[in-house]
């Protein structure tokens, strides 16, 4: 997947010498790949502001199966840590999200 994205970006950059819109397309492709295309091994929970814990946990663990129970437990504990931090730093937002979830 990464090879296809990189080769596509190179093609768009080469085309961009004639029309600068292609450079914007290359930047957009790279941005989308970095944001959504990589494995869940990167720190997606640090940059995600999802509304519920189940959607962020499902989004980060749906890409691959954990290699071991320890890896699963480590990811689960890290996600719980980030959720506690979010609730501590943004109490009003977390209460609003809890109200929306209960509806």
Buried (B, 14 or more C-beta within 10 A) or exposed (E): EEEEBEEBBEBBBEBBEEEEEBBEBBBEBBEEBEEEEBEBEEEBBEEEEBEEBEEBBEBBBEEEEEEEEEEEEEBEEBBEEBBEEBBEEEEEEBEEBEEEEEE
